[in-house]
Amino acid sequence: MFDIKSFFKREVEKKLIDVDDYIFMPERVEMMLEGGQLNCVLNSDGRVDIFYSKQGVTEVSSAARKHPFTAFETELHHGVYDDVIHDLIKEVDKIIDSSSKYFRRSKILPTAAALPSSSAATDK
């Protein structure tokens, strides 16, 4: 026997759980963290973009919304994205602490000779 009530209940639950069909109100949370600027952005499609900038170095990561029916700030306060933030900070610090064997701040890079403009070439 076919149970209409359970069929409709399953369909309603499926629609409620499938967050791909929802449009979220975009939100942005900014804060200073460990000497850098952290920006957490909730996009309208439910994707969370996290930006961390420090001393001119920026690292970006995206995460799927983990608890779509919880307020975004509540997720942040409970540390839902702390692992992603920790990895970003670690990567930025690694870049800042490293140095190139080819480019040094004390070494002056040679500049290329300026090319004559087209008007100067036609004047002769």
C-alpha positions as CSV (number, residue, x, y, z in Angstrom):
1,M,0.0,0.0,0.0
2,F,1.2,3.5,-0.9
3,D,1.4,5.9,2.0
4,I,0.7,9.5,0.7
5,K,1.4,11.1,4.1
6,S,4.9,9.7,4.4
7,F,5.7,10.5,0.8
8,F,4.8,14.2,1.3
9,K,6.7,14.2,4.6
10,R,9.9,12.9,2.9
11,E,9.6,15.4,0.0
12,V,9.2,18.3,2.4
13,E,12.2,17.1,4.5
14,K,14.2,16.7,1.3
15,K,13.4,20.3,0.3
16,L,14.3,21.6,3.7
17,I,17.6,19.8,3.9
18,D,18.8,20.6,0.4
19,V,20.4,24.0,1.0
20,D,21.5,24.4,-2.6
21,D,18.0,25.7,-3.4
22,Y,18.2,28.5,-0.7
23,I,19.5,32.0,-1.2
24,F,21.3,33.3,1.9
25,M,21.6,37.0,2.9
26,P,25.3,37.9,2.3
27,E,27.2,38.7,5.4
28,R,30.7,40.0,6.2
29,V,32.6,39.8,9.4
30,E,35.9,41.6,9.7
31,M,38.4,41.6,12.6
32,M,42.1,42.0,13.4
33,L,43.7,38.7,14.3
34,E,47.4,38.0,15.1
35,G,48.6,41.2,13.4
36,G,46.5,40.7,10.2
37,Q,43.1,41.4,8.9
38,L,40.6,38.6,8.7
39,N,37.5,38.8,6.5
40,C,34.8,36.1,6.6
41,V,32.2,36.4,3.9
42,L,29.0,34.4,3.6
43,N,27.9,34.4,0.0
44,S,24.3,34.2,-1.2
45,D,24.8,30.7,-2.5
46,G,25.9,29.5,1.0
47,R,29.6,29.4,0.3
48,V,31.9,30.9,2.9
49,D,35.0,32.7,1.7
50,I,37.7,33.5,4.3
51,F,40.5,36.1,3.5
52,Y,43.5,36.7,5.7
53,S,45.9,39.6,5.0
54,K,49.1,40.5,6.8
55,Q,52.0,42.7,5.7
56,G,50.8,42.8,2.1
57,V,50.4,39.0,1.8
58,T,46.8,37.7,1.3
59,E,45.6,34.1,1.5
60,V,42.1,33.0,0.6
61,S,40.1,29.8,1.3
62,S,36.5,28.7,0.7
63,A,34.4,26.4,2.7
64,A,31.0,25.0,2.4
65,R,28.4,26.2,4.8
66,K,28.5,23.7,7.6
67,H,25.3,24.6,9.6
68,P,23.0,26.4,7.1
69,F,20.2,26.9,9.6
70,T,22.4,28.6,12.2
71,A,23.2,32.3,12.1
72,F,26.6,32.9,10.4
73,E,28.0,34.9,13.4
74,T,27.0,32.1,15.7
75,E,28.9,29.6,13.6
76,L,32.0,31.9,13.8
77,H,31.6,32.3,17.6
78,H,31.5,28.5,18.1
79,G,34.6,28.0,16.0
80,V,33.1,26.1,13.1
81,Y,35.7,27.6,10.7
82,D,38.6,27.8,13.1
83,D,40.5,25.0,11.3
84,V,40.3,26.9,8.0
85,I,41.4,30.2,9.7
86,H,44.3,28.5,11.4
87,D,45.6,27.1,8.1
88,L,45.3,30.5,6.4
89,I,47.3,32.2,9.2
90,K,49.9,29.5,9.1
91,E,50.3,29.9,5.3
92,V,50.6,33.7,5.5
93,D,53.2,33.5,8.3
94,K,55.2,30.9,6.3
95,I,55.3,33.2,3.3
96,I,56.3,36.2,5.4
97,D,59.1,34.3,7.1
98,S,60.5,32.9,3.9
99,S,62.9,34.7,1.5
100,S,63.9,34.3,-2.1
101,K,67.4,33.3,-3.2
102,Y,67.0,35.4,-6.3
103,F,65.3,38.6,-5.0
104,R,66.8,40.5,-2.1
105,R,65.8,43.8,-0.6
106,S,69.4,44.9,-0.4
107,K,70.0,44.1,-4.1
108,I,69.0,46.7,-6.6
109,L,67.3,45.3,-9.7
110,P,68.6,46.7,-13.0
111,T,66.0,48.7,-14.9
112,A,65.5,48.3,-18.6
113,A,66.3,51.2,-20.9
114,A,63.3,53.3,-21.9
115,L,62.0,52.7,-25.4
116,P,61.6,55.8,-27.5
117,S,58.1,56.9,-28.0
118,S,56.6,56.6,-31.5
119,S,56.3,60.4,-31.8
120,A,60.0,60.8,-31.1
121,A,60.8,58.3,-33.8
122,T,58.7,60.1,-36.4
123,D,60.2,63.5,-35.6
124,K,63.6,62.6,-37.1
